[in-house]
């Protein structure tokens, strides 16, 4: 079949859930039997988000092939349960870098290089690569930012051209807008939506569907007004009220008729009837009152929860599967160093130390790892969290505070975490990491082997430093177990402590492979240990009440 394209633009303000909407619509189409992939076009000039501060950009989401991408790709993969690849995230930086290098090579035979057609052709070429590399029949393309941003113009122009290139039934434009609520008059406003549609029109794109986001219920007359003023069919105006359960969005869009409308609009017949039981179950489970466990995430960017989006989602997926409510406290590691925030750590039934770069706050994370080890609190270390768990344990075993990762102390006498010998000459910051899927084999009988119950897995990596093999023996004798190794045995992928209910760290990032209905086994095992600990604490409290009584 000819590839179909659905384009998502944003209007009024950003951060209203355009990525989630695109992901959810992808699910609607997958449920109807189509192969779907999603691409994010990011108008900023950076080549990829790999070197951007998580404060500005949230988490960097890593794909199987090692591409460092926008966090919206996490939504796409989690909602649609597909594995995307590096062509699924395009930035202005990549587009210009490609066109300029072609110009330097002389590919344009002395012609003048312009936004139209050279830049727009390169954008269209990259859009066409999605279907070619993933086999998708329907490609969803989301443009970052909102209409009217200066950087997004070449992208929007490319989408406009695609309608004339491919025809109306092969291209659909969905505009996601926001309806502000005016408290004084107690009403929702459609005017900003009208303005942003006018802006989109001035670029030559007329939306086929409008997703009008709002924090309040939307009356039918408002949808009619949007339909009339924005020249969209009434059925194609979808009022999307904010929900407290992320995974309810596909169900809401289904109820609003989005899936059937889109298929009809693209002249397609559903190949199967959507089955929503699993998703309905997920939403019901999320809303149920459940026993609560407390997990502290000790990180450096905790003010912005989006910086740890996949970690948070992975914890939620595992919690739902165990019938638990997980309450996360966000603990700033640099604060722990100053003696602040410890009440949150002490209150927690489990501690997660996620990934990170740079030395700020690392000592606080090491202190959190020490607290977990000494008090037998379940601990899950993800990448940097694993490395610091090793540093902490080695400091204890060797009796020296000088033990460190050479990332944070180049002249440490005990670099338990270090660059591999063959990496030592590498000096560039970009593109020098171990990225993407690598295999990991388990040591039978270990916590890790029990969690996965298979011999080998592939997990996603994003790091430069490794466990230093010179320290394997001494730490092993003291109670560290290398429960996951690369098949050649050279790289430590998972380390755990034997004399502890659950203290385990992974060199990879398991959070990227957790799915709402397929929680990651390590997160599930961790939360089981957390549940046991919480049970113990609850019993202790009951005991103490009894004693006092
Ligand atoms: N900074 C560490 C390294 O580069 C850990 C990276 C991470 O946590 N993703 O090895």
Boltz pocket constraint, residues with backbone or C-beta under 6 A from the ligand:
constraints:
  - pocket:
      binder: B
      contacts: [[A, 354], [A, 355], [A, 356], [A, 357], [A, 358], [A, 382], [A, 383], [A, 384], [A, 385], [A, 387], [A, 407], [A, 462], [A, 463], [A, 464], [A, 465], [A, 466]]
      max_distance: 6.0
